[in-house]
Amino acid sequence: MKSTSKSKLKKLERTAYHEAGHAAASYLLGRRICRVSIVPDYKNGSLGHSAGHRLRNFHPDYDESDKTRLKVEREIMILMAGEEAEWFYSGRRNKEGARSDRHEVFKLMGYIDDDPDSWRLYCKWLRIRTRRLVINHIRWKVAIPAVAHALLSKNKMTGAEVAEAIQAAIQKEIAASVEAKAGPIVRRF
Ligand SMILES: [Zn+2]
């Protein structure tokens, strides 16, 4: 394989893990998504994208309830999960690729905090929380690669396909761990 196509593939893999991070986080945090894609959109300069359904009754600009704040936190974590997944699975932190995500995070954070010090700590806490889920949580560790692999073979997935891929991977993981605990099956003839 030529080095150019190899680096291209690596780029595509990184995009797949990035978008899988957003999609898996959405699914695991209970946020419905419409679609996820790793097809580049040269018009708006994005390598891939994931889109969630429009949130109903979501007005963080004037609704300061805890319920809305939790929804904002979830949106922020979904946005952060792309960069964190790409970093964890590729070993590279792609701040440039996550620029629009960071921009959205910045905007959303403005709804829940306006003091710069508290804002910074709150944002840092959400990033650490997201990172810990990506790195340590078994469901996330199963879901992100499952969606990334499916994306690499299909390029685009609907929300239903994402849910299906994650559920199948989690079931497989559960079956494997049950088998591991039970030990090898001894067949008697
Ligand atoms: Zn992103």
Residues whose N, C-alpha, C, O or C-beta is under 5 A from the ligand:
A	BS01	ZN	L79 G82 G97 D101
